Amino acid sequence: MTEQISVERDIAAPAEVVWAMASDVTRMGEWSPETTSCTWTGGATGPAVGARFKGVNANSKRTWSTACKVIECEPGEVFTFHVSAVGLGIADWSYRFQPTATGCRVTETWTDRRGWFAKKLGGPVSGVADRAEHNRAGMAATLERLAAVAEATPA
């Protein structure tokens, strides 16, 4: 069974502005408590379906990298990417944006794509025993940080 978790937050900034921030993966280290950096790879310079990037993550003294590929990209609406590590599918991450009267509602969704082997190795590699709860807390923190910057940015 595929596990999926979503966390949403209202942000007092236009969807297009927040989308541009979330889809600029080079800034992911500003939002995420686990991702320390991301860099576009393979000639990609920004968000587009098929664009690839490398993510670097850390938890305490443990670090690991991931290979990511953008699979959905509609400015102001959705940004989704697939994550793999050592050739194994790990997860899909999605950010969806809905306009509201005061800005937008952002929904961040994590879909677990790990097979049994990746699940078995994931804990020792990342130091995270309960990936679902760890991600839920990280997603709330990510949206909190994204909101703080987006709401402080002049429209």
C-alpha positions as CSV (number, residue, x, y, z in Angstrom):
1,M,0.0,0.0,0.0
2,T,1.3,3.4,-1.0
3,E,1.5,5.9,1.9
4,Q,0.7,9.5,1.3
5,I,0.7,12.5,3.7
6,S,-0.5,16.1,3.0
7,V,0.0,19.2,5.0
8,E,-1.6,22.5,4.0
9,R,-1.2,26.1,5.0
10,D,-2.8,29.4,4.0
11,I,-0.2,32.0,3.0
12,A,-0.9,35.7,2.6
13,A,0.8,36.0,-0.7
14,P,-0.3,35.3,-4.3
15,A,-0.1,31.8,-5.6
16,E,2.2,32.8,-8.4
17,V,4.7,34.3,-5.9
18,V,4.7,31.3,-3.6
19,W,4.9,28.9,-6.5
20,A,7.9,30.7,-7.9
21,M,9.6,30.4,-4.5
22,A,8.7,26.7,-4.0
23,S,9.7,25.7,-7.5
24,D,13.1,27.4,-7.3
25,V,14.8,24.2,-5.9
26,T,18.0,26.1,-5.4
27,R,16.2,27.7,-2.4
28,M,14.8,24.5,-0.9
29,G,17.5,24.6,1.8
30,E,15.8,27.8,3.1
31,W,12.4,26.0,3.6
32,S,13.1,22.4,4.4
33,P,14.6,21.2,7.7
34,E,16.1,18.2,6.0
35,T,17.1,19.3,2.6
36,T,20.3,21.4,2.8
37,S,20.7,22.2,-0.9
38,C,19.5,21.5,-4.4
39,T,21.2,22.1,-7.8
40,W,19.8,21.8,-11.3
41,T,21.6,19.2,-13.3
42,G,21.7,18.0,-16.9
43,G,21.5,21.5,-18.4
44,A,18.3,22.4,-16.5
45,T,18.2,26.0,-15.2
46,G,14.7,26.1,-13.8
47,P,11.4,24.3,-13.2
48,A,10.0,22.5,-16.2
49,V,8.6,19.0,-16.8
50,G,11.6,16.7,-17.3
51,A,14.1,19.0,-15.6
52,R,16.4,17.2,-13.2
53,F,18.1,18.3,-10.0
54,K,20.3,16.9,-7.2
55,G,19.1,17.2,-3.6
56,V,21.4,17.0,-0.6
57,N,19.8,16.1,2.7
58,A,21.0,15.9,6.3
59,N,19.7,14.6,9.6
60,S,22.1,15.1,12.5
61,K,25.5,13.8,11.3
62,R,24.0,11.7,8.5
63,T,23.9,13.1,4.9
64,W,22.7,11.7,1.6
65,S,21.9,12.8,-1.9
66,T,19.0,12.2,-4.2
67,A,18.3,12.5,-7.9
68,C,15.1,14.3,-8.7
69,K,13.0,14.8,-11.8
70,V,10.2,17.3,-12.3
71,I,7.0,15.5,-13.3
72,E,4.4,18.3,-13.0
73,C,5.0,22.0,-13.5
74,E,2.2,24.5,-13.9
75,P,3.1,28.0,-12.8
76,G,0.9,29.2,-9.9
77,E,-0.8,25.8,-9.7
78,V,1.5,22.8,-9.1
79,F,5.1,21.7,-8.8
80,T,5.8,17.9,-8.4
81,F,9.0,16.0,-8.6
82,H,10.0,12.3,-8.3
83,V,12.9,11.4,-6.0
84,S,15.3,8.5,-6.3
85,A,18.4,7.4,-4.6
86,V,21.0,4.9,-5.7
87,G,18.6,4.0,-8.6
88,L,15.6,3.3,-6.3
89,G,12.4,5.2,-6.4
90,I,11.9,6.9,-3.1
91,A,9.0,9.4,-3.2
92,D,7.0,12.0,-5.1
93,W,6.8,15.5,-3.6
94,S,4.1,17.8,-4.7
95,Y,3.2,21.4,-4.0
96,R,-0.3,22.6,-5.0
97,F,-1.5,26.2,-4.9
98,Q,-5.1,27.4,-4.7
99,P,-5.9,31.1,-4.7
100,T,-7.8,32.4,-1.6
101,A,-9.3,35.7,-0.7
102,T,-6.1,36.6,1.2
103,G,-3.4,34.9,-0.9
104,C,-3.3,31.1,-1.4
105,R,-3.5,27.7,0.2
106,V,-0.5,25.6,-0.3
107,T,-0.8,21.8,0.0
108,E,2.5,19.8,0.3
109,T,2.1,16.1,-0.4
110,W,4.6,13.3,0.1
111,T,3.9,10.0,-1.6
112,D,6.1,7.1,-0.4
113,R,7.5,5.2,-3.4
114,R,10.0,3.1,-1.5
115,G,10.0,-0.6,-2.0
116,W,10.8,-3.0,0.8
117,F,14.6,-2.7,0.2
118,A,14.6,1.1,0.3
119,K,12.4,1.1,3.4
120,K,14.8,-1.3,5.1
121,L,17.9,0.8,4.2
122,G,16.1,4.2,4.7
123,G,16.2,4.2,8.5
124,P,19.9,3.4,9.0
125,V,21.0,5.8,6.1
126,S,18.8,8.8,7.2
127,G,18.6,8.1,11.0
128,V,14.8,8.4,10.7
129,A,12.8,5.4,12.2
130,D,9.3,6.7,11.3
131,R,9.6,8.4,7.9
132,A,5.9,9.3,7.7
133,E,5.8,11.2,11.0
134,H,9.2,12.8,10.4
135,N,8.1,14.1,7.0
136,R,4.8,15.4,8.4
137,A,6.7,17.5,10.9
138,G,9.2,18.6,8.3
139,M,6.4,19.6,5.9
140,A,4.7,21.8,8.5
141,A,8.1,23.4,9.2
142,T,8.7,23.8,5.4
143,L,5.4,25.6,4.9
144,E,5.9,27.8,8.0
145,R,9.3,28.9,6.6
146,L,7.9,29.4,3.1
147,A,5.1,31.5,4.5
148,A,7.3,33.7,6.6
149,V,9.4,34.6,3.6
150,A,6.5,34.9,1.1
151,E,4.5,37.1,3.5
152,A,7.5,39.4,4.1
153,T,8.1,39.8,0.4
154,P,6.5,42.8,-1.3
155,A,4.0,41.8,-3.9
